[in-house]
Amino acid sequence: MTPGVDSKLKRVFTGIGTPEKKPFTPDDYQLEALCAFQKADCLVTAPTGAGKTWIAEQAIRQILEEHGRAWYASPLKALSNSKYSDFSILF
């Protein structure tokens, strides 16, 4: 047997491309979290990739505009380091 890509997989992979760029629209839970944040501290729990960082970015931006201080916590050191790098550029 010669190594190579299964012809069925080639057809599947050929159909995969870059998604079309669309304007970002926050989910309802993201908007609810930002509203909750206006009244008190807010803890958001959601699956990986669900958009928690967007909420944090919006909240941190607002806090910094009001000359406050913010912190971001993550359960993984690698993610904390990555977010520190991203936030250093962003803010």
PDB file of N, CA, C and O in Angstrom:
ATOM      1  N   MET A   1       0.842  -1.170   0.000  1.00  0.00           N
ATOM      2  CA  MET A   1       0.000   0.000   0.000  1.00  0.00           C
ATOM      3  C   MET A   1       0.892   1.240   0.000  1.00  0.00           C
ATOM      4  O   MET A   1       1.817   1.348   0.805  1.00  0.00           O
ATOM      5  N   THR A   2       0.617   2.142  -0.879  1.00  0.00           N
ATOM      6  CA  THR A   2       1.388   3.374  -0.984  1.00  0.00           C
ATOM      7  C   THR A   2       0.756   4.446  -0.107  1.00  0.00           C
ATOM      8  O   THR A   2      -0.454   4.667  -0.174  1.00  0.00           O
ATOM      9  N   PRO A   3       1.574   5.126   0.730  1.00  0.00           N
ATOM     10  CA  PRO A   3       1.009   6.178   1.559  1.00  0.00           C
ATOM     11  C   PRO A   3       0.501   7.334   0.699  1.00  0.00           C
ATOM     12  O   PRO A   3       1.055   7.623  -0.362  1.00  0.00           O
ATOM     13  N   GLY A   4      -0.529   7.970   1.158  1.00  0.00           N
ATOM     14  CA  GLY A   4      -1.106   9.097   0.431  1.00  0.00           C
ATOM     15  C   GLY A   4      -2.446   9.465   1.043  1.00  0.00           C
ATOM     16  O   GLY A   4      -2.872   8.880   2.039  1.00  0.00           O
ATOM     17  N   VAL A   5      -3.086  10.415   0.452  1.00  0.00           N
ATOM     18  CA  VAL A   5      -4.373  10.878   0.947  1.00  0.00           C
ATOM     19  C   VAL A   5      -5.482  10.074   0.288  1.00  0.00           C
ATOM     20  O   VAL A   5      -5.493   9.871  -0.926  1.00  0.00           O
ATOM     21  N   ASP A   6      -6.400   9.630   1.106  1.00  0.00           N
ATOM     22  CA  ASP A   6      -7.566   8.912   0.602  1.00  0.00           C
ATOM     23  C   ASP A   6      -8.327   9.833  -0.363  1.00  0.00           C
ATOM     24  O   ASP A   6      -8.558  10.999  -0.042  1.00  0.00           O
ATOM     25  N   SER A   7      -8.712   9.336  -1.515  1.00  0.00           N
ATOM     26  CA  SER A   7      -9.382  10.173  -2.514  1.00  0.00           C
ATOM     27  C   SER A   7     -10.689  10.758  -1.989  1.00  0.00           C
ATOM     28  O   SER A   7     -11.078  11.853  -2.396  1.00  0.00           O
ATOM     29  N   LYS A   8     -11.372  10.050  -1.095  1.00  0.00           N
ATOM     30  CA  LYS A   8     -12.610  10.586  -0.506  1.00  0.00           C
ATOM     31  C   LYS A   8     -12.299  11.812   0.351  1.00  0.00           C
ATOM     32  O   LYS A   8     -13.046  12.791   0.342  1.00  0.00           O
ATOM     33  N   LEU A   9     -11.197  11.751   1.088  1.00  0.00           N
ATOM     34  CA  LEU A   9     -10.812  12.895   1.915  1.00  0.00           C
ATOM     35  C   LEU A   9     -10.384  14.084   1.071  1.00  0.00           C
ATOM     36  O   LEU A   9     -10.634  15.233   1.434  1.00  0.00           O
ATOM     37  N   LYS A  10      -9.740  13.808  -0.056  1.00  0.00           N
ATOM     38  CA  LYS A  10      -9.333  14.895  -0.948  1.00  0.00           C
ATOM     39  C   LYS A  10     -10.543  15.711  -1.370  1.00  0.00           C
ATOM     40  O   LYS A  10     -10.482  16.940  -1.409  1.00  0.00           O
ATOM     41  N   ARG A  11     -11.646  15.035  -1.687  1.00  0.00           N
ATOM     42  CA  ARG A  11     -12.873  15.752  -2.090  1.00  0.00           C
ATOM     43  C   ARG A  11     -13.408  16.600  -0.946  1.00  0.00           C
ATOM     44  O   ARG A  11     -13.844  17.732  -1.155  1.00  0.00           O
ATOM     45  N   VAL A  12     -13.374  16.053   0.259  1.00  0.00           N
ATOM     46  CA  VAL A  12     -13.865  16.796   1.429  1.00  0.00           C
ATOM     47  C   VAL A  12     -12.992  18.022   1.670  1.00  0.00           C
ATOM     48  O   VAL A  12     -13.506  19.124   1.858  1.00  0.00           O
ATOM     49  N   PHE A  13     -11.669  17.833   1.664  1.00  0.00           N
ATOM     50  CA  PHE A  13     -10.754  18.938   1.944  1.00  0.00           C
ATOM     51  C   PHE A  13     -10.780  19.999   0.844  1.00  0.00           C
ATOM     52  O   PHE A  13     -10.566  21.178   1.124  1.00  0.00           O
ATOM     53  N   THR A  14     -11.034  19.606  -0.375  1.00  0.00           N
ATOM     54  CA  THR A  14     -11.100  20.554  -1.478  1.00  0.00           C
ATOM     55  C   THR A  14     -12.252  21.537  -1.275  1.00  0.00           C
ATOM     56  O   THR A  14     -12.165  22.697  -1.678  1.00  0.00           O
ATOM     57  N   GLY A  15     -13.324  21.069  -0.653  1.00  0.00           N
ATOM     58  CA  GLY A  15     -14.500  21.923  -0.440  1.00  0.00           C
ATOM     59  C   GLY A  15     -14.354  22.865   0.749  1.00  0.00           C
ATOM     60  O   GLY A  15     -15.205  23.730   0.958  1.00  0.00           O
ATOM     61  N   ILE A  16     -13.292  22.709   1.526  1.00  0.00           N
ATOM     62  CA  ILE A  16     -13.088  23.569   2.693  1.00  0.00           C
ATOM     63  C   ILE A  16     -12.288  24.789   2.262  1.00  0.00           C
ATOM     64  O   ILE A  16     -11.239  24.666   1.628  1.00  0.00           O
ATOM     65  N   GLY A  17     -12.777  25.933   2.601  1.00  0.00           N
ATOM     66  CA  GLY A  17     -12.069  27.170   2.258  1.00  0.00           C
ATOM     67  C   GLY A  17     -12.090  28.123   3.432  1.00  0.00           C
ATOM     68  O   GLY A  17     -12.426  27.736   4.551  1.00  0.00           O
ATOM     69  N   THR A  18     -11.739  29.342   3.184  1.00  0.00           N
ATOM     70  CA  THR A  18     -11.765  30.385   4.205  1.00  0.00           C
ATOM     71  C   THR A  18     -13.180  30.939   4.280  1.00  0.00           C
ATOM     72  O   THR A  18     -13.767  31.288   3.255  1.00  0.00           O
ATOM     73  N   PRO A  19     -13.734  31.021   5.493  1.00  0.00           N
ATOM     74  CA  PRO A  19     -15.090  31.548   5.606  1.00  0.00           C
ATOM     75  C   PRO A  19     -15.164  32.997   5.130  1.00  0.00           C
ATOM     76  O   PRO A  19     -14.198  33.753   5.232  1.00  0.00           O
ATOM     77  N   GLU A  20     -16.309  33.353   4.620  1.00  0.00           N
ATOM     78  CA  GLU A  20     -16.549  34.722   4.166  1.00  0.00           C
ATOM     79  C   GLU A  20     -16.528  35.652   5.382  1.00  0.00           C
ATOM     80  O   GLU A  20     -17.085  35.331   6.432  1.00  0.00           O
ATOM     81  N   LYS A  21     -15.877  36.807   5.223  1.00  0.00           N
ATOM     82  CA  LYS A  21     -15.826  37.764   6.327  1.00  0.00           C
ATOM     83  C   LYS A  21     -17.194  38.419   6.484  1.00  0.00           C
ATOM     84  O   LYS A  21     -17.806  38.869   5.516  1.00  0.00           O
ATOM     85  N   LYS A  22     -17.653  38.458   7.728  1.00  0.00           N
ATOM     86  CA  LYS A  22     -18.935  39.079   8.040  1.00  0.00           C
ATOM     87  C   LYS A  22     -18.731  40.014   9.219  1.00  0.00           C
ATOM     88  O   LYS A  22     -17.817  39.813  10.019  1.00  0.00           O
ATOM     89  N   PRO A  23     -19.572  41.031   9.335  1.00  0.00           N
ATOM     90  CA  PRO A  23     -19.456  41.873  10.520  1.00  0.00           C
ATOM     91  C   PRO A  23     -19.787  41.076  11.774  1.00  0.00           C
ATOM     92  O   PRO A  23     -20.653  40.201  11.757  1.00  0.00           O
ATOM     93  N   PHE A  24     -19.085  41.390  12.866  1.00  0.00           N
ATOM     94  CA  PHE A  24     -19.303  40.674  14.115  1.00  0.00           C
ATOM     95  C   PHE A  24     -20.605  41.134  14.753  1.00  0.00           C
ATOM     96  O   PHE A  24     -20.873  42.332  14.850  1.00  0.00           O
ATOM     97  N   THR A  25     -21.402  40.179  15.183  1.00  0.00           N
ATOM     98  CA  THR A  25     -22.625  40.458  15.925  1.00  0.00           C
ATOM     99  C   THR A  25     -22.556  39.655  17.221  1.00  0.00           C
ATOM    100  O   THR A  25     -22.535  38.425  17.186  1.00  0.00           O
ATOM    101  N   PRO A  26     -22.519  40.351  18.377  1.00  0.00           N
ATOM    102  CA  PRO A  26     -22.436  39.614  19.637  1.00  0.00           C
ATOM    103  C   PRO A  26     -23.692  38.793  19.897  1.00  0.00           C
ATOM    104  O   PRO A  26     -24.792  39.164  19.487  1.00  0.00           O
ATOM    105  N   ASP A  27     -23.508  37.671  20.586  1.00  0.00           N
ATOM    106  CA  ASP A  27     -24.633  36.835  20.989  1.00  0.00           C
ATOM    107  C   ASP A  27     -25.367  37.504  22.144  1.00  0.00           C
ATOM    108  O   ASP A  27     -24.833  38.393  22.807  1.00  0.00           O
ATOM    109  N   ASP A  28     -26.593  37.064  22.371  1.00  0.00           N
ATOM    110  CA  ASP A  28     -27.395  37.632  23.458  1.00  0.00           C
ATOM    111  C   ASP A  28     -26.690  37.506  24.803  1.00  0.00           C
ATOM    112  O   ASP A  28     -26.705  38.445  25.598  1.00  0.00           O
ATOM    113  N   TYR A  29     -26.064  36.341  25.069  1.00  0.00           N
ATOM    114  CA  TYR A  29     -25.422  36.155  26.369  1.00  0.00           C
ATOM    115  C   TYR A  29     -24.263  37.132  26.557  1.00  0.00           C
ATOM    116  O   TYR A  29     -23.973  37.539  27.682  1.00  0.00           O
ATOM    117  N   GLN A  30     -23.600  37.508  25.467  1.00  0.00           N
ATOM    118  CA  GLN A  30     -22.501  38.464  25.569  1.00  0.00           C
ATOM    119  C   GLN A  30     -23.030  39.854  25.950  1.00  0.00           C
ATOM    120  O   GLN A  30     -22.450  40.548  26.786  1.00  0.00           O
ATOM    121  N   LEU A  31     -24.124  40.233  25.328  1.00  0.00           N
ATOM    122  CA  LEU A  31     -24.733  41.528  25.640  1.00  0.00           C
ATOM    123  C   LEU A  31     -25.288  41.539  27.059  1.00  0.00           C
ATOM    124  O   LEU A  31     -25.189  42.544  27.763  1.00  0.00           O
ATOM    125  N   GLU A  32     -25.870  40.421  27.475  1.00  0.00           N
ATOM    126  CA  GLU A  32     -26.384  40.310  28.851  1.00  0.00           C
ATOM    127  C   GLU A  32     -25.245  40.440  29.857  1.00  0.00           C
ATOM    128  O   GLU A  32     -25.404  41.082  30.895  1.00  0.00           O
ATOM    129  N   ALA A  33     -24.110  39.840  29.557  1.00  0.00           N
ATOM    130  CA  ALA A  33     -22.961  39.922  30.455  1.00  0.00           C
ATOM    131  C   ALA A  33     -22.482  41.365  30.578  1.00  0.00           C
ATOM    132  O   ALA A  33     -22.147  41.815  31.675  1.00  0.00           O
ATOM    133  N   LEU A  34     -22.446  42.092  29.467  1.00  0.00           N
ATOM    134  CA  LEU A  34     -22.021  43.489  29.527  1.00  0.00           C
ATOM    135  C   LEU A  34     -23.006  44.332  30.325  1.00  0.00           C
ATOM    136  O   LEU A  34     -22.596  45.242  31.046  1.00  0.00           O
ATOM    137  N   CYS A  35     -24.283  44.045  30.209  1.00  0.00           N
ATOM    138  CA  CYS A  35     -25.289  44.752  31.017  1.00  0.00           C
ATOM    139  C   CYS A  35     -25.094  44.429  32.497  1.00  0.00           C
ATOM    140  O   CYS A  35     -25.167  45.321  33.342  1.00  0.00           O
ATOM    141  N   ALA A  36     -24.850  43.172  32.809  1.00  0.00           N
ATOM    142  CA  ALA A  36     -24.638  42.761  34.203  1.00  0.00           C
ATOM    143  C   ALA A  36     -23.395  43.439  34.764  1.00  0.00           C
ATOM    144  O   ALA A  36     -23.374  43.847  35.926  1.00  0.00           O
ATOM    145  N   PHE A  37     -22.380  43.557  33.956  1.00  0.00           N
ATOM    146  CA  PHE A  37     -21.129  44.179  34.363  1.00  0.00           C
ATOM    147  C   PHE A  37     -21.331  45.644  34.756  1.00  0.00           C
ATOM    148  O   PHE A  37     -20.585  46.175  35.579  1.00  0.00           O
ATOM    149  N   GLN A  38     -22.334  46.292  34.173  1.00  0.00           N
ATOM    150  CA  GLN A  38     -22.609  47.696  34.498  1.00  0.00           C
ATOM    151  C   GLN A  38     -23.091  47.847  35.946  1.00  0.00           C
ATOM    152  O   GLN A  38     -22.946  48.912  36.545  1.00  0.00           O
ATOM    153  N   LYS A  39     -23.661  46.777  36.499  1.00  0.00           N
ATOM    154  CA  LYS A  39     -24.256  46.840  37.834  1.00  0.00           C
ATOM    155  C   LYS A  39     -23.362  46.255  38.923  1.00  0.00           C
ATOM    156  O   LYS A  39     -23.419  46.692  40.073  1.00  0.00           O
ATOM    157  N   ALA A  40     -22.540  45.273  38.572  1.00  0.00           N
ATOM    158  CA  ALA A  40     -21.726  44.578  39.565  1.00  0.00           C
ATOM    159  C   ALA A  40     -20.674  43.741  38.846  1.00  0.00           C
ATOM    160  O   ALA A  40     -20.600  43.731  37.618  1.00  0.00           O
ATOM    161  N   ASP A  41     -19.865  43.041  39.632  1.00  0.00           N
ATOM    162  CA  ASP A  41     -18.918  42.109  39.040  1.00  0.00           C
ATOM    163  C   ASP A  41     -19.693  41.044  38.287  1.00  0.00           C
ATOM    164  O   ASP A  41     -20.849  40.759  38.601  1.00  0.00           O
ATOM    165  N   CYS A  42     -19.050  40.465  37.297  1.00  0.00           N
ATOM    166  CA  CYS A  42     -19.741  39.483  36.456  1.00  0.00           C
ATOM    167  C   CYS A  42     -18.779  38.346  36.127  1.00  0.00           C
ATOM    168  O   CYS A  42     -17.679  38.580  35.626  1.00  0.00           O
ATOM    169  N   LEU A  43     -19.193  37.130  36.408  1.00  0.00           N
ATOM    170  CA  LEU A  43     -18.419  35.948  36.060  1.00  0.00           C
ATOM    171  C   LEU A  43     -19.129  35.264  34.902  1.00  0.00           C
ATOM    172  O   LEU A  43     -20.304  34.913  35.006  1.00  0.00           O
ATOM    173  N   VAL A  44     -18.414  35.078  33.802  1.00  0.00           N
ATOM    174  CA  VAL A  44     -18.989  34.449  32.612  1.00  0.00           C
ATOM    175  C   VAL A  44     -18.361  33.073  32.441  1.00  0.00           C
ATOM    176  O   VAL A  44     -17.139  32.945  32.377  1.00  0.00           O
ATOM    177  N   THR A  45     -19.197  32.052  32.366  1.00  0.00           N
ATOM    178  CA  THR A  45     -18.712  30.709  32.072  1.00  0.00           C
ATOM    179  C   THR A  45     -19.382  30.240  30.797  1.00  0.00           C
ATOM    180  O   THR A  45     -20.605  30.299  30.667  1.00  0.00           O
ATOM    181  N   ALA A  46     -18.587  29.780  29.870  1.00  0.00           N
ATOM    182  CA  ALA A  46     -19.088  29.306  28.579  1.00  0.00           C
ATOM    183  C   ALA A  46     -18.004  28.419  27.977  1.00  0.00           C
ATOM    184  O   ALA A  46     -16.848  28.482  28.394  1.00  0.00           O
ATOM    185  N   PRO A  47     -18.369  27.597  27.003  1.00  0.00           N
ATOM    186  CA  PRO A  47     -17.375  26.707  26.377  1.00  0.00           C
ATOM    187  C   PRO A  47     -16.258  27.480  25.677  1.00  0.00           C
ATOM    188  O   PRO A  47     -16.420  28.647  25.321  1.00  0.00           O
ATOM    189  N   THR A  48     -15.145  26.821  25.491  1.00  0.00           N
ATOM    190  CA  THR A  48     -14.033  27.385  24.734  1.00  0.00           C
ATOM    191  C   THR A  48     -14.519  27.804  23.351  1.00  0.00           C
ATOM    192  O   THR A  48     -15.239  27.064  22.681  1.00  0.00           O
ATOM    193  N   GLY A  49     -14.120  28.986  22.941  1.00  0.00           N
ATOM    194  CA  GLY A  49     -14.486  29.476  21.612  1.00  0.00           C
ATOM    195  C   GLY A  49     -15.852  30.124  21.544  1.00  0.00           C
ATOM    196  O   GLY A  49     -16.314  30.466  20.456  1.00  0.00           O
ATOM    197  N   ALA A  50     -16.514  30.303  22.687  1.00  0.00           N
ATOM    198  CA  ALA A  50     -17.876  30.855  22.684  1.00  0.00           C
ATOM    199  C   ALA A  50     -17.908  32.380  22.690  1.00  0.00           C
ATOM    200  O   ALA A  50     -18.963  32.973  22.466  1.00  0.00           O
ATOM    201  N   GLY A  51     -16.771  33.020  22.943  1.00  0.00           N
ATOM    202  CA  GLY A  51     -16.741  34.477  22.886  1.00  0.00           C
ATOM    203  C   GLY A  51     -16.580  35.189  24.217  1.00  0.00           C
ATOM    204  O   GLY A  51     -16.956  36.354  24.348  1.00  0.00           O
ATOM    205  N   LYS A  52     -16.030  34.505  25.198  1.00  0.00           N
ATOM    206  CA  LYS A  52     -15.827  35.137  26.511  1.00  0.00           C
ATOM    207  C   LYS A  52     -14.802  36.256  26.439  1.00  0.00           C
ATOM    208  O   LYS A  52     -14.948  37.270  27.121  1.00  0.00           O
ATOM    209  N   THR A  53     -13.772  36.090  25.628  1.00  0.00           N
ATOM    210  CA  THR A  53     -12.728  37.107  25.551  1.00  0.00           C
ATOM    211  C   THR A  53     -13.281  38.410  24.993  1.00  0.00           C
ATOM    212  O   THR A  53     -12.841  39.482  25.408  1.00  0.00           O
ATOM    213  N   TRP A  54     -14.219  38.355  24.078  1.00  0.00           N
ATOM    214  CA  TRP A  54     -14.820  39.579  23.542  1.00  0.00           C
ATOM    215  C   TRP A  54     -15.474  40.373  24.670  1.00  0.00           C
ATOM    216  O   TRP A  54     -15.353  41.597  24.724  1.00  0.00           O
ATOM    217  N   ILE A  55     -16.164  39.675  25.567  1.00  0.00           N
ATOM    218  CA  ILE A  55     -16.796  40.338  26.713  1.00  0.00           C
ATOM    219  C   ILE A  55     -15.713  41.009  27.566  1.00  0.00           C
ATOM    220  O   ILE A  55     -15.854  42.165  27.964  1.00  0.00           O
ATOM    221  N   ALA A  56     -14.644  40.281  27.837  1.00  0.00           N
ATOM    222  CA  ALA A  56     -13.554  40.830  28.644  1.00  0.00           C
ATOM    223  C   ALA A  56     -12.953  42.064  27.978  1.00  0.00           C
ATOM    224  O   ALA A  56     -12.690  43.064  28.646  1.00  0.00           O
ATOM    225  N   GLU A  57     -12.737  41.999  26.674  1.00  0.00           N
ATOM    226  CA  GLU A  57     -12.176  43.151  25.958  1.00  0.00           C
ATOM    227  C   GLU A  57     -13.060  44.381  26.110  1.00  0.00           C
ATOM    228  O   GLU A  57     -12.563  45.478  26.364  1.00  0.00           O
ATOM    229  N   GLN A  58     -14.365  44.202  25.956  1.00  0.00           N
ATOM    230  CA  GLN A  58     -15.290  45.334  26.073  1.00  0.00           C
ATOM    231  C   GLN A  58     -15.287  45.904  27.491  1.00  0.00           C
ATOM    232  O   GLN A  58     -15.270  47.120  27.683  1.00  0.00           O
ATOM    233  N   ALA A  59     -15.303  45.016  28.470  1.00  0.00           N
ATOM    234  CA  ALA A  59     -15.316  45.450  29.867  1.00  0.00           C
ATOM    235  C   ALA A  59     -14.005  46.157  30.228  1.00  0.00           C
ATOM    236  O   ALA A  59     -14.023  47.207  30.871  1.00  0.00           O
ATOM    237  N   ILE A  60     -12.878  45.588  29.820  1.00  0.00           N
ATOM    238  CA  ILE A  60     -11.578  46.190  30.121  1.00  0.00           C
ATOM    239  C   ILE A  60     -11.467  47.554  29.449  1.00  0.00           C
ATOM    240  O   ILE A  60     -10.986  48.510  30.056  1.00  0.00           O
ATOM    241  N   ARG A  61     -11.906  47.645  28.210  1.00  0.00           N
ATOM    242  CA  ARG A  61     -11.862  48.923  27.494  1.00  0.00           C
ATOM    243  C   ARG A  61     -12.625  49.990  28.277  1.00  0.00           C
ATOM    244  O   ARG A  61     -12.135  51.104  28.464  1.00  0.00           O
ATOM    245  N   GLN A  62     -13.810  49.645  28.725  1.00  0.00           N
ATOM    246  CA  GLN A  62     -14.633  50.602  29.469  1.00  0.00           C
ATOM    247  C   GLN A  62     -13.960  50.992  30.791  1.00  0.00           C
ATOM    248  O   GLN A  62     -13.920  52.170  31.146  1.00  0.00           O
ATOM    249  N   ILE A  63     -13.442  50.018  31.504  1.00  0.00           N
ATOM    250  CA  ILE A  63     -12.776  50.286  32.780  1.00  0.00           C
ATOM    251  C   ILE A  63     -11.579  51.225  32.581  1.00  0.00           C
ATOM    252  O   ILE A  63     -11.400  52.174  33.344  1.00  0.00           O
ATOM    253  N   LEU A  64     -10.774  50.962  31.570  1.00  0.00           N
ATOM    254  CA  LEU A  64      -9.603  51.796  31.317  1.00  0.00           C
ATOM    255  C   LEU A  64      -9.999  53.200  30.871  1.00  0.00           C
ATOM    256  O   LEU A  64      -9.330  54.171  31.225  1.00  0.00           O
ATOM    257  N   GLU A  65     -11.072  53.318  30.103  1.00  0.00           N
ATOM    258  CA  GLU A  65     -11.555  54.645  29.697  1.00  0.00           C
ATOM    259  C   GLU A  65     -11.973  55.471  30.909  1.00  0.00           C
ATOM    260  O   GLU A  65     -11.899  56.700  30.889  1.00  0.00           O
ATOM    261  N   GLU A  66     -12.413  54.786  31.963  1.00  0.00           N
ATOM    262  CA  GLU A  66     -12.817  55.461  33.197  1.00  0.00           C
ATOM    263  C   GLU A  66     -11.646  55.548  34.186  1.00  0.00           C
ATOM    264  O   GLU A  66     -11.845  55.833  35.367  1.00  0.00           O
ATOM    265  N   HIS A  67     -10.426  55.300  33.692  1.00  0.00           N
ATOM    266  CA  HIS A  67      -9.184  55.371  34.468  1.00  0.00           C
ATOM    267  C   HIS A  67      -9.159  54.370  35.626  1.00  0.00           C
ATOM    268  O   HIS A  67      -8.546  54.624  36.663  1.00  0.00           O
ATOM    269  N   GLY A  68      -9.824  53.245  35.439  1.00  0.00           N
ATOM    270  CA  GLY A  68      -9.817  52.187  36.443  1.00  0.00           C
ATOM    271  C   GLY A  68      -8.757  51.146  36.138  1.00  0.00           C
ATOM    272  O   GLY A  68      -7.951  51.298  35.219  1.00  0.00           O
ATOM    273  N   ARG A  69      -8.777  50.098  36.921  1.00  0.00           N
ATOM    274  CA  ARG A  69      -7.839  48.987  36.738  1.00  0.00           C
ATOM    275  C   ARG A  69      -8.638  47.712  36.533  1.00  0.00           C
ATOM    276  O   ARG A  69      -9.719  47.547  37.099  1.00  0.00           O
ATOM    277  N   ALA A  70      -8.101  46.812  35.722  1.00  0.00           N
ATOM    278  CA  ALA A  70      -8.784  45.549  35.432  1.00  0.00           C
ATOM    279  C   ALA A  70      -7.779  44.412  35.482  1.00  0.00           C
ATOM    280  O   ALA A  70      -6.581  44.618  35.287  1.00  0.00           O
ATOM    281  N   TRP A  71      -8.274  43.217  35.743  1.00  0.00           N
ATOM    282  CA  TRP A  71      -7.435  42.018  35.665  1.00  0.00           C
ATOM    283  C   TRP A  71      -8.206  40.939  34.939  1.00  0.00           C
ATOM    284  O   TRP A  71      -9.437  40.918  34.927  1.00  0.00           O
ATOM    285  N   TYR A  72      -7.453  40.055  34.339  1.00  0.00           N
ATOM    286  CA  TYR A  72      -8.016  38.961  33.539  1.00  0.00           C
ATOM    287  C   TYR A  72      -7.432  37.664  34.085  1.00  0.00           C
ATOM    288  O   TYR A  72      -6.214  37.535  34.214  1.00  0.00           O
ATOM    289  N   ALA A  73      -8.281  36.720  34.400  1.00  0.00           N
ATOM    290  CA  ALA A  73      -7.827  35.434  34.937  1.00  0.00           C
ATOM    291  C   ALA A  73      -8.129  34.319  33.953  1.00  0.00           C
ATOM    292  O   ALA A  73      -9.135  34.343  33.243  1.00  0.00           O
ATOM    293  N   SER A  74      -7.250  33.357  33.929  1.00  0.00           N
ATOM    294  CA  SER A  74      -7.405  32.209  33.044  1.00  0.00           C
ATOM    295  C   SER A  74      -6.875  30.970  33.770  1.00  0.00           C
ATOM    296  O   SER A  74      -5.922  31.069  34.544  1.00  0.00           O
ATOM    297  N   PRO A  75      -7.478  29.815  33.529  1.00  0.00           N
ATOM    298  CA  PRO A  75      -7.009  28.608  34.212  1.00  0.00           C
ATOM    299  C   PRO A  75      -5.730  28.017  33.612  1.00  0.00           C
ATOM    300  O   PRO A  75      -5.163  27.081  34.176  1.00  0.00           O
ATOM    301  N   LEU A  76      -5.274  28.546  32.486  1.00  0.00           N
ATOM    302  CA  LEU A  76      -4.097  27.988  31.826  1.00  0.00           C
ATOM    303  C   LEU A  76      -3.010  29.040  31.665  1.00  0.00           C
ATOM    304  O   LEU A  76      -3.273  30.135  31.168  1.00  0.00           O
ATOM    305  N   LYS A  77      -1.797  28.718  32.079  1.00  0.00           N
ATOM    306  CA  LYS A  77      -0.689  29.667  31.969  1.00  0.00           C
ATOM    307  C   LYS A  77      -0.463  30.091  30.515  1.00  0.00           C
ATOM    308  O   LYS A  77      -0.238  31.271  30.246  1.00  0.00           O
ATOM    309  N   ALA A  78      -0.520  29.162  29.597  1.00  0.00           N
ATOM    310  CA  ALA A  78      -0.297  29.499  28.188  1.00  0.00           C
ATOM    311  C   ALA A  78      -1.350  30.490  27.694  1.00  0.00           C
ATOM    312  O   ALA A  78      -1.027  31.426  26.963  1.00  0.00           O
ATOM    313  N   LEU A  79      -2.596  30.287  28.089  1.00  0.00           N
ATOM    314  CA  LEU A  79      -3.656  31.210  27.680  1.00  0.00           C
ATOM    315  C   LEU A  79      -3.450  32.570  28.340  1.00  0.00           C
ATOM    316  O   LEU A  79      -3.637  33.604  27.699  1.00  0.00           O
ATOM    317  N   SER A  80      -3.069  32.576  29.609  1.00  0.00           N
ATOM    318  CA  SER A  80      -2.799  33.839  30.307  1.00  0.00           C
ATOM    319  C   SER A  80      -1.684  34.605  29.603  1.00  0.00           C
ATOM    320  O   SER A  80      -1.796  35.814  29.400  1.00  0.00           O
ATOM    321  N   ASN A  81      -0.627  33.922  29.235  1.00  0.00           N
ATOM    322  CA  ASN A  81       0.482  34.572  28.526  1.00  0.00           C
ATOM    323  C   ASN A  81       0.027  35.104  27.174  1.00  0.00           C
ATOM    324  O   ASN A  81       0.399  36.211  26.784  1.00  0.00           O
ATOM    325  N   SER A  82      -0.760  34.335  26.472  1.00  0.00           N
ATOM    326  CA  SER A  82      -1.262  34.754  25.161  1.00  0.00           C
ATOM    327  C   SER A  82      -2.164  35.983  25.292  1.00  0.00           C
ATOM    328  O   SER A  82      -2.037  36.935  24.522  1.00  0.00           O
ATOM    329  N   LYS A  83      -3.066  35.957  26.260  1.00  0.00           N
ATOM    330  CA  LYS A  83      -3.978  37.094  26.460  1.00  0.00           C
ATOM    331  C   LYS A  83      -3.209  38.321  26.924  1.00  0.00           C
ATOM    332  O   LYS A  83      -3.543  39.438  26.529  1.00  0.00           O
ATOM    333  N   TYR A  84      -2.172  38.137  27.764  1.00  0.00           N
ATOM    334  CA  TYR A  84      -1.356  39.262  28.190  1.00  0.00           C
ATOM    335  C   TYR A  84      -0.731  39.934  26.961  1.00  0.00           C
ATOM    336  O   TYR A  84      -0.727  41.159  26.844  1.00  0.00           O
ATOM    337  N   SER A  85      -0.214  39.124  26.065  1.00  0.00           N
ATOM    338  CA  SER A  85       0.386  39.657  24.837  1.00  0.00           C
ATOM    339  C   SER A  85      -0.663  40.384  23.988  1.00  0.00           C
ATOM    340  O   SER A  85      -0.429  41.500  23.525  1.00  0.00           O
ATOM    341  N   ASP A  86      -1.813  39.746  23.789  1.00  0.00           N
ATOM    342  CA  ASP A  86      -2.888  40.355  22.992  1.00  0.00           C
ATOM    343  C   ASP A  86      -3.366  41.664  23.626  1.00  0.00           C
ATOM    344  O   ASP A  86      -3.503  42.681  22.946  1.00  0.00           O
ATOM    345  N   PHE A  87      -3.616  41.624  24.932  1.00  0.00           N
ATOM    346  CA  PHE A  87      -4.139  42.807  25.622  1.00  0.00           C
ATOM    347  C   PHE A  87      -3.109  43.928  25.673  1.00  0.00           C
ATOM    348  O   PHE A  87      -3.477  45.102  25.654  1.00  0.00           O
ATOM    349  N   SER A  88      -1.825  43.585  25.737  1.00  0.00           N
ATOM    350  CA  SER A  88      -0.772  44.614  25.733  1.00  0.00           C
ATOM    351  C   SER A  88      -0.808  45.392  24.419  1.00  0.00           C
ATOM    352  O   SER A  88      -0.603  46.606  24.407  1.00  0.00           O
ATOM    353  N   ILE A  89      -1.064  44.709  23.340  1.00  0.00           N
ATOM    354  CA  ILE A  89      -1.173  45.367  22.034  1.00  0.00           C
ATOM    355  C   ILE A  89      -2.477  46.160  21.939  1.00  0.00           C
ATOM    356  O   ILE A  89      -2.494  47.298  21.468  1.00  0.00           O
ATOM    357  N   LEU A  90      -3.566  45.539  22.393  1.00  0.00           N
ATOM    358  CA  LEU A  90      -4.891  46.143  22.288  1.00  0.00           C
ATOM    359  C   LEU A  90      -5.039  47.378  23.168  1.00  0.00           C
ATOM    360  O   LEU A  90      -5.632  48.376  22.759  1.00  0.00           O
ATOM    361  N   PHE A  91      -4.495  47.302  24.380  1.00  0.00           N
ATOM    362  CA  PHE A  91      -4.690  48.392  25.332  1.00  0.00           C
ATOM    363  C   PHE A  91      -3.403  49.119  25.637  1.00  0.00           C
ATOM    364  O   PHE A  91      -3.400  50.066  26.424  1.00  0.00           O
TER     365      PHE A  91
END
